[in-house]
Amino acid sequence: MKSYLHSLDKIKTLDADLVVPSHGKPFYGANDRIDEIVKHHEQRLDMLLEAITKGSTVYEACGALFKKELNIHETRFAIGETFAHLEYLRNNGDCQREMRNGVYWYSV
């Protein structure tokens, strides 16, 4: 997560106008899109901090980010995203992780 956000900062300095993504249609305004992405992840981080106030597993915290029912493929990606965000918070000192009965628990 930290590397990803850092890479967005680096790309933003290029002040690119036209973006030709690997999927989706080309679009203009790279920096506007970068700002949207960063804001989205900041909101997700805030949601997770609220969700783990009393302690939570990665799976439970995932439910706070993804409200709709997910299929197995979507669930794998959702768990991975949740874990990446929780570890980002932990590495920044915003939350703690402990092992309980073989399961990681995150809390603020």
N, C-alpha and C positions, 0 to 999 in steps of 0.2 A: 504494500500500500504506500509506504514511504517513497519507494523508488518510482512508483507510478505517478504520484503527485509531483515529485521532483521532475520527472520527465515532462509533465505538462507545463511546469514553470519554464523549463528549457525551450520547449516548443513555442511557448508564448512569446519569448524574446525574438523569434523569427518574424513575428507580425505577419504571418502568412494570410493571404486573402483567399485564394481558391484552395479548397480541400478536396482531394480525390481519395475517399476512404476505400478500404479493401472490401467493404460491403455497404450497400446503400448508394444513394445518388450523390454525385459531387455537389458541394455547396460552398457558399462564400461566408467569410467571417470566422476564421479559426479561433481567434481570441474570444469572441462571444461564446462560442461553443465550449471552449476550455473553461470559461467562467461558469457556465451552466454545470459542467461536470464537477468542478471543484465545489460549487454550492451544494450540489446533490450529495456528494460524499460527506461534506460537513454536516448536512442534515441527518444523514445516516449515522454518523458518529454520535451526534446528539441523541438520536433515538435510542441507540445502544446504551449510552450512559444512563439514560432513564430506565431502560429495561433491566439493567443489571444492578440497580440500586440495592436490592435485597439478595443478590446473588443469583446466578443463572448459568445454565449449561449453554454450550454453543447452540445446540438444537433449540432450546427454549428461546434464546436471544434471537435466533433466526425467525421465529414466529412473530417477533416484534417488528421486523423489517419487511417480511413478506406475508401480507394478510390473506392473500387468496390461496386456495388449494393448489398445490404444485404437484406435477407428475414427478416420477423418480429422476428423470433427467434434469428437470428444473431444480429439484431439491438438492441434487449434488452441487450445482452451481451456487445455489443460495447458501448452502452450508459453507462452501469455500469462501464466498464473499463475506459472510458473517465472521468467519474465523479470521480472515485477513484484517477486517476492521477491528475486531477485538484485540488482536495482537498489536496492531498499530497503536491503539489506545494504551495497551499495557506497556509497550516500549517507550511511549511518551510519558509514562508515569501517571496516567489518568485512571487506571484501574489495576486491580491485582488479579492474579490467577493462582488457584490452589487445586491440588488433586484431592478428590473425595471419592473413595471407593472406586478408583481407577478412571474417574471422569473429571475433566477440567471444569472448574467453576470460576466464573469471573464476577467480580464485585467492585464497587467504588469505595 
